[in-house]
Amino acid sequence: MNTADMMIHVQPSLDIQARAVLEKQLLGRVGVDCAEFNHSPHPFALMVKYDPDEVEGMELLQMVRRTDPAAFMVGL
């Protein structure tokens, strides 16, 4: 299994409950190994670890944009 990491920034207006739903939605996607917000220093940064052979990063970003249209990928 190949792995890749990406960070997606969501808007501060996205509440804790909506962020928890995003984590669960992404974790339910085949190829996603980990999806979590770093609640302490960067509460609006969503870290996603995934298998690029199973799912494309842009597909994951589009999943997040259904909840937060202004979400964007941050370079690591």
C-alpha positions as CSV (number, residue, x, y, z in Angstrom):
1,M,0.0,0.0,0.0
2,N,1.3,3.4,-0.9
3,T,0.6,6.3,1.4
4,A,0.3,10.0,0.9
5,D,-0.5,12.8,3.3
6,M,-2.4,16.0,2.7
7,M,-3.6,18.9,4.8
8,I,-6.9,20.6,4.1
9,H,-7.7,24.0,5.7
10,V,-11.3,24.7,6.5
11,Q,-12.9,28.0,7.5
12,P,-12.9,29.0,11.2
13,S,-16.7,29.3,10.9
14,L,-17.0,25.5,10.6
15,D,-18.1,24.3,14.0
16,I,-16.7,21.3,15.9
17,Q,-19.7,19.1,15.1
18,A,-19.3,19.7,11.3
19,R,-15.6,18.9,11.6
20,A,-16.3,15.6,13.4
21,V,-18.7,14.7,10.6
22,L,-16.1,15.5,8.0
23,E,-13.6,13.2,9.8
24,K,-16.1,10.3,9.7
25,Q,-17.1,10.9,6.1
26,L,-13.5,10.8,5.0
27,L,-12.7,7.7,7.1
28,G,-15.6,5.9,5.5
29,R,-13.9,6.4,2.0
30,V,-12.0,3.4,0.7
31,G,-8.3,4.3,0.6
32,V,-8.4,6.7,3.6
33,D,-6.4,5.5,6.5
34,C,-6.6,8.5,8.8
35,A,-8.5,11.8,8.8
36,E,-8.3,14.1,11.8
37,F,-8.2,17.7,12.9
38,N,-5.3,18.8,15.0
39,H,-7.6,20.4,17.6
40,S,-4.9,22.1,19.7
41,P,-2.5,24.2,17.7
42,H,-4.3,24.2,14.3
43,P,-8.1,23.5,14.8
44,F,-8.9,24.2,11.2
45,A,-6.2,21.9,9.6
46,L,-7.5,18.5,8.5
47,M,-4.8,16.0,8.1
48,V,-5.6,13.1,5.8
49,K,-3.5,10.0,5.2
50,Y,-4.6,8.0,2.2
51,D,-3.6,5.5,-0.5
52,P,-3.2,7.3,-3.8
53,D,-3.7,4.0,-5.6
54,E,-7.2,3.9,-4.1
55,V,-8.4,7.5,-4.1
56,E,-7.1,10.8,-5.5
57,G,-6.3,13.7,-3.2
58,M,-8.6,16.0,-5.3
59,E,-11.5,13.7,-4.7
60,L,-10.9,14.0,-0.9
61,L,-10.8,17.8,-1.2
62,Q,-14.1,17.8,-3.2
63,M,-15.7,15.7,-0.4
64,V,-14.6,18.4,2.1
65,R,-15.8,21.2,-0.2
66,R,-19.4,19.8,0.0
67,T,-19.4,21.0,3.6
68,D,-17.0,23.9,3.2
69,P,-16.9,25.3,-0.3
70,A,-13.9,27.5,0.6
71,A,-11.7,24.6,1.9
72,F,-8.3,24.4,0.3
73,M,-5.3,22.1,0.2
74,V,-2.2,23.3,2.0
75,G,1.2,22.3,0.7
76,L,3.3,20.2,3.0
